[in-house]
Amino acid sequence: MTLIPGETQPGFTELFAQLGLPNDEASIAQFIGQHMPLADDVLLHEAPFWSPQQAQLLKEEIRLDDDWAIVVDQLNAALRSKPRLEKI
């Protein structure tokens, strides 16, 4: 999905909508928190929590290396982050 001139770079909101997931800020944060950290040896599109259609979309966007690949990479990084432990 390449952008048309004048469109802005898609973010998590647009990606989650494309994946058919709730795409409000709280739902995105909950999804990432629920599924992180993703093991280093698991490719993003091979994670067990994706449907076959979602996995195919993610795989295709990375393969095409188009405008959507950036936000897919950002999701990949977010899911691999280690949870932060806050000092009390």
Buried (B, 14 or more C-beta within 10 A) or exposed (E): BEEEEEEEEBBBBBBBEBBEBEBEEEEBEEBBEEBEEBEEEEEBBEBEEBEEEBBEBBBBBBEEEBBBBBBBBEBBEBBBEEEEEEEE
